[in-house]
Amino acid sequence: MAMTNGERFDEERAGKYDAWTRKTIPGYEALHDMAMFFIKTGMENAPETPRLLIAGSGTGMELSYFAERNPKWTFTGADPSREMTAIAKRRLEERGLSERAEIHTGFVHDLPESEPYDAATLILVMHFLPDDGEKLALLESISARMKPDSPFILADLHADKNSPKFPRFMETKKARQSATGMSEEDLEKWFDDLHANIHFVPEERILELLGEAGFKDVERFYNAILFGGWVARKG
Ligand SMILES: C[S@@+](CC[C@H](N)C(=O)[O-])C[C@H]1O[C@@H](n2cnc3c(N)ncnc32)[C@H](O)[C@@H]1O
């Protein structure tokens, strides 16, 4: 069973998460910024105070970044990690944003379907889930809670592990990581973890999963070594 319930993001890891992602994910902030603008331009039929679903809300990057720049947006975050949601709640509180964001410590499928959202995101989450029905189930749980035509943002690590590109890109990722000053020991641990716990699928499979979950008009807008970002609409 993959570690899908937040146990990967324990207290130690959650505490280091924000600095870590900025070192390991090229364009992490630009990704969230572009996601915000795709949501903005994709919500042409949304009410004046749109409601957004942030699946895998982590330490609150999407919640705080979007909320600070869009005073009329309101949010529901869902994340199974207690440690990550505690950091997100504290961050929103400190920035005076907590009234517009509710964070549920748990899964998207625990949320009611009765009040569909005007937009949703799933950023850097799905690659932790195996492609044995878990990836699809997560996408379906989000799709079931969105209004027709509403925008959806997905960002994930993706690759065809059998392609010659895969080892070359992994080595490039490792070299880039090494240049951040990480110790040899930590670098090896990080690399082993990546191999063991990331459930890579090629882009074609991501597109297939999105289609199966009821999304349409999918376009890739972000690419950073093995990371990709896609914008779609609920069908
Ligand atoms: C790498 S973090 C990404 C956080 C945030 N979206 C960001 O861009 O910084 C992945 C998060 O996904 C959460 N997660 C893992 N499995 C999940 C699931 N099945 N549903 C929702 N969130 C999940 C983890 O607890 C963790 O907080």
The ligand as a MOL file (V3000), in Angstrom:
LIG
                    3D

  0  0  0     0  0            999 V3000
M  V30 BEGIN CTAB
M  V30 COUNTS 27 29 0 0 0
M  V30 BEGIN ATOM
M  V30 1 C 4.2450 17.5140 -2.1610 0
M  V30 2 S 2.8770 17.9970 -1.1520 0 CHG=1
M  V30 3 C 2.0840 19.2190 -2.1870 0
M  V30 4 C 1.4050 20.2860 -1.3710 0
M  V30 5 C 0.8980 21.4900 -2.1570 0
M  V30 6 N -0.1190 21.1180 -3.1080 0
M  V30 7 C 2.0140 22.2540 -2.8420 0
M  V30 8 O 1.9330 22.4880 -4.0640 0
M  V30 9 O 2.9710 22.6370 -2.1640 0 CHG=-1
M  V30 10 C 1.8160 16.6150 -1.2730 0
M  V30 11 C 0.6500 16.6390 -0.2910 0
M  V30 12 O -0.3250 15.6800 -0.7200 0
M  V30 13 C -0.9080 15.1130 0.4280 0
M  V30 14 N -1.5830 13.8540 0.0470 0
M  V30 15 C -1.0600 12.6110 -0.0260 0
M  V30 16 N -2.0030 11.7360 -0.4140 0
M  V30 17 C -3.1430 12.4440 -0.6200 0
M  V30 18 C -4.4690 12.1260 -1.0450 0
M  V30 19 N -4.8070 10.8800 -1.3510 0
M  V30 20 N -5.3940 13.1170 -1.1080 0
M  V30 21 C -5.0520 14.4010 -0.8200 0
M  V30 22 N -3.8060 14.7670 -0.4240 0
M  V30 23 C -2.8720 13.8080 -0.3260 0
M  V30 24 C 0.2610 14.9760 1.3870 0
M  V30 25 O -0.1640 14.8160 2.7210 0
M  V30 26 C 1.0120 16.2830 1.1390 0
M  V30 27 O 0.6100 17.2960 2.0000 0
M  V30 END ATOM
M  V30 BEGIN BOND
M  V30 1 1 1 2
M  V30 2 1 2 3
M  V30 3 1 2 10
M  V30 4 1 3 4
M  V30 5 1 4 5
M  V30 6 1 5 6
M  V30 7 1 5 7
M  V30 8 2 7 8
M  V30 9 1 7 9
M  V30 10 1 10 11
M  V30 11 1 11 12
M  V30 12 1 11 26
M  V30 13 1 12 13
M  V30 14 1 13 14
M  V30 15 1 13 24
M  V30 16 1 14 15
M  V30 17 1 14 23
M  V30 18 2 15 16
M  V30 19 1 16 17
M  V30 20 1 17 18
M  V30 21 2 17 23
M  V30 22 1 18 19
M  V30 23 2 18 20
M  V30 24 1 20 21
M  V30 25 2 21 22
M  V30 26 1 22 23
M  V30 27 1 24 25
M  V30 28 1 24 26
M  V30 29 1 26 27
M  V30 END BOND
M  V30 END CTAB
M  END
